[in-house]
């Protein structure tokens, strides 16, 4: 007894299937080639549905700009250099004047606290004053 | 900005802490020794025309008074008075050496008296030092 399958025979259904495939290919190829080439935009309702947002919210507040949007928009605008801002110069001036006053004040305060300038020679010393400051 | 201010305050505070130098005064009260065996009263003390004061230790100094100035020669008693020495030193030891000359120069051969006193330098503004000048050599006046 042979285990090999018997050779297939060309049936009528197979021939019909092949014929249909070849026919459909031949008929559809020219239409695909001409599709959307030089055609005006279609105005069919199906196209409109693509442009329109059918999910557009009905609540207008949802479309209002949020603070974050404003901040992003503000960041996008190029700001002026810091040295053209009068506030910068005002703060810098106060800081510089304060620092100078602080240093000078500290110096004179320390100098005074430490006795200040050399004291003058007493009269009864008859000019016998020597050392630092004399 | 706060850090900058803090840095400035600290810098000025450290400047104040370092500070400028503080004057300290050492008032050296000089007296000639007129006790027995020393200077023979005003007659001998009045021959002293020049005095030289040396400072050593925590500070250095060399200065001279006289002749015919700064209270020399003495006309009465044996108390010359105060030498005031100002210094920035506030620690260590200060040594004051007074030398008396019976000549118009500080010629070493004419040195007749000398006194020395060592004191600890302190942070006090005024320090009083008593110094006695003893007769150490015959000098140039017979």
Interface residues (C-beta under 8 A of the other chain):
Chain A: X91 X95 X98 X99 X102 X103 X105 X106 X107 X109 X110 X111 X113 X114 X115 X118 X119 X121 X122 X124 X125 X126 X127 X128 X129 X130 X131 X132 X133 X134
Chain B: X1 X4 X5 X8 X9 X11 X12 X13 X15 X16 X17 X19 X20 X21 X22 X23 X25 X26 X53 X55 X59 X61 X63 X65 X69 X70 X71 X81 X82 X83 X84 X85 X86 X87 X88 X125
